[in-house]
Amino acid sequence: MVGVFRRSLSFPNKHPNRPPKPPISHHIRSISLPCRSHPLISQIKCEVNDLKSWSTKSENRTSIWLCDGLSRLKDVHDSLVDILQLPQTQDSLRNQNEWVEKLLEDFLRFVDVYGIFQTSVLALKEEQFAAQVAIRKKDESKLALYLKARKRIAKEMAKLVSAIRYIGQYPVPKSMLTSIADTELSGVVGDVVEATMLVTTALLNGISEAFAASRTRKSLWMGLRLKKKAKKAKIEEGIQEFQQIGSVDSLWGFKKKSEEEVRVVSKNMRELEGCVCNIESVCEKVFRSLINTRVSLLNTLTQ
């Protein structure tokens, strides 16, 4: 069998010394974007900003306004607890023992302040109950004891304000500013401390200055002169219900009041009792949130 051969043509190389073409390289452009904040970080920032906005709306300082601020503070601490439980947060704080220890001390002060506040509120409720009985009996001696109790509680609140005055007076360690995430975390923690100071001061001053305003009016009756600016500042910081109800104005010279006036005062005292109970309830929630925050901080050192 005869094989079939195909003819092939070969052409000479026109450029025998030409080097081969280099391989085509494909360059891929890399775009690095900044890391986005964790959703919890964004959430707590919004909550803190809302709390700051709340503080600017203080022209109408009522118990409702105060309870709203306390509820917002409780939400802020709940969010901080969630952040502190994140693995990346625990990694960041694990080597920041000195800073965390200072934070633990600050939050312990807050816990102590709210614990003492609850004890004072319990005493106030007992004094109010006794005052309501005295109102029905027109017992001025018992009403005088109630006014003294208000004066004592005002001093206790003022002392608590002094106890938290210097909280947070220390710098953030430089090692917490080496990355965007750590810087953001330290900023959030600082904002929470500041917000806690803001609301707690409003709470304590709100009661202290309201009771002090009543004491100021009594002093004026006794012939003592006080500066008008100081008096105005105290009244502005005081919670309205505490200023207007159960004050010297409403309880002074009680035996001369008519039955209708007695009924009005008695009704107002019951309303004040309701305000105190509402504040006590929300403060209890803040107290527990503060404990949870401190426990979560402590866990970053022990886990």
C-alpha positions as CSV (number, residue, x, y, z in Angstrom):
1,M,0.0,0.0,0.0
2,V,1.4,3.3,-1.0
3,G,1.5,6.0,1.7
4,V,0.3,9.6,1.0
5,F,2.7,12.3,1.9
6,R,1.7,16.0,2.2
7,R,4.1,18.7,1.2
8,S,4.9,21.3,3.9
9,L,6.4,24.6,3.1
10,S,8.9,26.3,5.6
11,F,9.8,29.9,5.3
12,P,13.0,31.4,6.6
13,N,12.9,33.6,9.7
14,K,13.0,37.2,8.7
15,H,14.5,38.3,12.0
16,P,16.7,35.6,13.2
17,N,18.3,37.7,16.0
18,R,15.0,39.2,17.4
19,P,14.3,38.2,21.0
20,P,11.0,36.5,21.8
21,K,8.2,38.7,23.0
22,P,7.9,39.0,26.7
23,P,4.7,37.6,28.2
24,I,1.9,40.0,28.6
25,S,1.5,41.0,32.2
26,H,-1.9,41.8,33.6
27,H,-2.0,44.4,36.4
28,I,-4.8,44.3,38.9
29,R,-5.6,47.5,40.7
30,S,-6.1,47.1,44.4
31,I,-8.4,49.5,46.2
32,S,-8.2,49.4,50.0
33,L,-11.3,50.8,51.8
34,P,-11.4,51.7,55.5
35,C,-12.9,49.1,57.7
36,R,-16.5,49.8,58.5
37,S,-17.5,50.2,62.1
38,H,-19.2,47.3,63.9
39,P,-23.0,47.8,63.8
40,L,-23.0,47.9,67.6
41,I,-20.5,50.8,67.6
42,S,-22.7,52.8,65.2
43,Q,-25.7,52.0,67.3
44,I,-24.2,53.2,70.6
45,K,-22.9,56.4,68.9
46,C,-26.5,57.2,67.8
47,E,-27.7,56.5,71.4
48,V,-25.1,58.7,72.9
49,N,-25.9,61.5,70.5
50,D,-29.6,61.2,71.3
51,L,-28.8,61.5,75.0
52,K,-26.8,64.6,74.3
53,S,-29.7,66.1,72.5
54,W,-31.9,65.1,75.4
55,S,-29.7,67.2,77.7
56,T,-30.1,70.3,75.6
57,K,-33.9,70.1,76.0
58,S,-33.7,70.9,79.7
59,E,-35.9,74.0,79.7
60,N,-38.8,71.9,81.0
61,R,-37.2,69.8,83.7
62,T,-40.0,67.5,84.8
63,S,-39.9,64.0,86.2
64,I,-40.9,62.7,82.8
65,W,-37.9,64.4,81.2
66,L,-35.6,62.9,83.8
67,C,-37.0,59.4,83.5
68,D,-36.6,59.6,79.7
69,G,-32.9,60.5,80.1
70,L,-32.4,57.7,82.6
71,S,-34.1,55.2,80.3
72,R,-31.8,56.3,77.4
73,L,-28.8,55.9,79.7
74,K,-29.8,52.3,80.5
75,D,-30.0,51.6,76.8
76,V,-26.5,53.0,76.3
77,H,-25.1,50.7,78.9
78,D,-26.9,47.7,77.5
79,S,-25.3,48.4,74.2
80,L,-21.8,48.9,75.8
81,V,-22.2,45.5,77.5
82,D,-22.9,43.9,74.1
83,I,-19.7,45.6,72.7
84,L,-17.6,44.5,75.6
85,Q,-18.6,40.9,75.0
86,L,-17.3,41.0,71.4
87,P,-14.1,38.9,70.9
88,Q,-12.3,41.7,69.2
89,T,-13.1,44.1,72.0
90,Q,-11.8,41.6,74.6
91,D,-8.6,41.3,72.5
92,S,-8.1,45.0,72.5
93,L,-8.7,45.5,76.2
94,R,-6.8,42.5,77.4
95,N,-3.4,44.3,77.4
96,Q,-4.8,47.6,78.7
97,N,-5.0,46.6,82.4
98,E,-4.2,50.0,83.8
99,W,-6.8,51.8,81.8
100,V,-9.4,49.1,82.4
101,E,-8.7,49.3,86.1
102,K,-9.4,53.0,86.1
103,L,-12.7,52.4,84.3
104,L,-13.6,49.7,86.8
105,E,-13.1,52.2,89.6
106,D,-15.2,54.8,87.9
107,F,-18.1,52.5,87.3
108,L,-17.8,51.3,90.9
109,R,-18.4,54.9,92.0
110,F,-21.4,55.1,89.7
111,V,-22.8,51.9,91.2
112,D,-22.2,53.2,94.7
113,V,-23.9,56.5,93.9
114,Y,-27.0,54.8,92.6
115,G,-27.1,52.5,95.5
116,I,-27.0,55.4,98.0
117,F,-29.5,57.2,95.9
118,Q,-31.9,54.3,96.2
119,T,-31.6,54.3,99.9
120,S,-32.2,58.1,100.1
121,V,-35.3,57.7,97.9
122,L,-36.7,55.0,100.1
123,A,-36.2,57.3,103.1
124,L,-37.9,60.1,101.1
125,K,-40.9,57.9,100.4
126,E,-41.3,57.1,104.1
127,E,-41.1,60.8,104.9
128,Q,-43.7,61.6,102.3
129,F,-46.1,58.9,103.7
130,A,-45.8,60.4,107.1
131,A,-46.3,63.9,105.7
132,Q,-49.5,62.8,104.0
133,V,-50.9,61.6,107.3
134,A,-49.8,64.9,108.9
135,I,-51.6,66.9,106.2
136,R,-54.9,65.1,106.9
137,K,-54.4,65.9,110.6
138,K,-53.0,69.4,110.0
139,D,-50.1,68.4,112.2
140,E,-47.5,71.2,111.6
141,S,-44.9,69.6,113.8
142,K,-44.8,66.5,111.6
143,L,-44.8,68.6,108.5
144,A,-41.8,70.5,109.9
145,L,-40.0,67.1,110.2
146,Y,-40.8,66.4,106.6
147,L,-39.3,69.7,105.5
148,K,-36.2,68.9,107.5
149,A,-36.0,65.6,105.8
150,R,-36.1,67.3,102.4
151,K,-33.2,69.5,103.5
152,R,-31.2,66.5,104.6
153,I,-31.8,64.7,101.3
154,A,-30.8,67.8,99.4
155,K,-27.4,67.7,101.2
156,E,-27.0,64.0,100.5
157,M,-27.6,64.5,96.8
158,A,-25.1,67.4,96.7
159,K,-22.5,65.1,98.3
160,L,-23.1,62.4,95.7
161,V,-22.5,65.0,92.9
162,S,-19.2,65.8,94.5
163,A,-18.4,62.0,94.6
164,I,-18.6,61.7,90.8
165,R,-17.1,65.1,89.9
166,Y,-13.7,63.9,88.9
167,I,-14.7,60.6,87.2
168,G,-12.9,60.1,83.9
169,Q,-10.1,62.5,84.5
170,Y,-7.3,60.5,82.9
171,P,-6.0,60.1,79.3
172,V,-6.6,57.2,76.9
173,P,-3.4,55.1,76.6
174,K,-1.4,55.8,73.4
175,S,-1.5,52.0,72.6
176,M,-5.3,52.3,72.2
177,L,-4.8,54.9,69.4
178,T,-2.7,52.7,67.1
179,S,-5.6,51.4,65.1
180,I,-8.9,52.7,63.8
181,A,-10.8,50.0,65.7
182,D,-9.1,50.6,69.0
183,T,-9.4,54.4,68.7
184,E,-13.1,54.0,68.0
185,L,-13.5,51.7,70.9
186,S,-11.8,54.0,73.4
187,G,-13.8,56.9,72.1
188,V,-17.1,55.0,72.6
189,V,-16.1,54.0,76.2
190,G,-15.2,57.6,77.0
191,D,-18.5,58.8,75.6
192,V,-20.4,56.4,77.8
193,V,-18.6,57.6,80.9
194,E,-19.4,61.2,79.9
195,A,-23.1,60.4,79.2
196,T,-23.4,58.7,82.6
197,M,-21.9,61.7,84.3
198,L,-24.4,63.9,82.4
199,V,-27.5,62.1,83.3
200,T,-26.5,61.3,86.9
201,T,-25.7,64.9,87.6
202,A,-29.0,65.9,86.2
203,L,-30.7,63.4,88.5
204,L,-28.9,64.4,91.6
205,N,-29.0,68.2,91.0
206,G,-32.6,67.9,89.9
207,I,-33.6,66.8,93.4
208,S,-31.0,68.6,95.4
209,E,-31.6,72.0,93.8
210,A,-35.4,71.6,93.9
211,F,-35.3,71.0,97.7
212,A,-32.7,73.7,98.1
213,A,-35.0,76.1,96.2
214,S,-37.6,75.5,98.9
215,R,-35.1,76.1,101.6
216,T,-34.1,79.4,99.9
217,R,-37.6,80.7,100.1
218,K,-37.8,79.8,103.8
219,S,-34.6,81.6,104.4
220,L,-36.0,84.7,102.7
221,W,-39.0,84.6,105.1
222,M,-36.5,84.5,108.0
223,G,-34.9,87.7,106.7
224,L,-31.8,86.2,104.9
225,R,-30.8,87.7,101.6
226,L,-29.4,85.6,98.8
227,K,-28.1,86.6,95.4
228,K,-30.8,86.4,92.8
229,K,-28.6,84.8,90.2
230,A,-27.7,81.9,92.6
231,K,-31.4,81.4,93.4
232,K,-32.4,81.4,89.7
233,A,-29.7,78.9,88.8
234,K,-30.9,76.5,91.5
235,I,-34.5,76.7,90.5
236,E,-33.6,76.1,86.8
237,E,-31.8,72.9,87.6
238,G,-34.5,71.6,90.0
239,I,-37.2,69.1,88.9
240,Q,-40.4,71.0,88.7
241,E,-42.6,68.6,90.6
242,F,-40.1,68.6,93.5
243,Q,-40.1,72.4,93.6
244,Q,-43.8,72.9,93.4
245,I,-45.1,70.1,95.6
246,G,-44.4,69.6,99.2
247,S,-42.4,72.8,99.5
248,V,-42.4,75.4,102.3
249,D,-44.8,77.5,100.2
250,S,-47.5,74.8,100.3
251,L,-46.9,73.5,103.8
252,W,-46.2,76.7,105.8
253,G,-49.0,77.9,108.1
254,F,-51.0,74.7,107.4
255,K,-53.5,75.1,110.2
256,K,-54.9,78.3,108.6
257,K,-55.6,76.5,105.3
258,S,-59.1,75.8,104.2
259,E,-60.4,72.2,103.6
260,E,-60.2,72.8,99.8
261,E,-56.5,73.9,100.1
262,V,-55.8,70.8,102.2
263,R,-57.4,68.6,99.6
264,V,-55.2,70.2,96.9
265,V,-52.0,69.8,98.9
266,S,-52.9,66.2,99.6
267,K,-53.6,65.5,96.0
268,N,-50.3,67.1,94.9
269,M,-48.4,65.0,97.5
270,R,-49.8,61.8,96.0
271,E,-48.7,63.0,92.6
272,L,-45.2,63.7,93.9
273,E,-45.2,60.2,95.4
274,G,-45.9,58.8,91.9
275,C,-43.1,60.8,90.4
276,V,-40.7,59.5,93.0
277,C,-41.8,55.9,92.4
278,N,-41.2,56.4,88.6
279,I,-37.7,57.8,89.1
280,E,-36.9,55.0,91.6
281,S,-38.0,52.3,89.2
282,V,-35.9,53.6,86.2
283,C,-32.9,54.2,88.5
284,E,-33.1,50.6,89.6
285,K,-32.7,49.6,86.0
286,V,-29.8,51.9,85.5
287,F,-28.2,50.5,88.6
288,R,-28.4,47.0,87.3
289,S,-27.0,48.1,83.9
290,L,-24.1,49.7,85.6
291,I,-23.3,46.5,87.4
292,N,-23.5,44.6,84.1
293,T,-21.1,47.0,82.5
294,R,-18.6,46.7,85.3
295,V,-18.8,42.9,85.2
296,S,-18.3,42.9,81.5
297,L,-15.2,45.1,81.9
298,L,-13.9,42.9,84.6
299,N,-14.3,39.8,82.3
300,T,-11.9,41.4,79.8
301,L,-9.1,41.1,82.4
302,T,-9.9,37.6,83.6
303,Q,-10.9,35.7,80.5
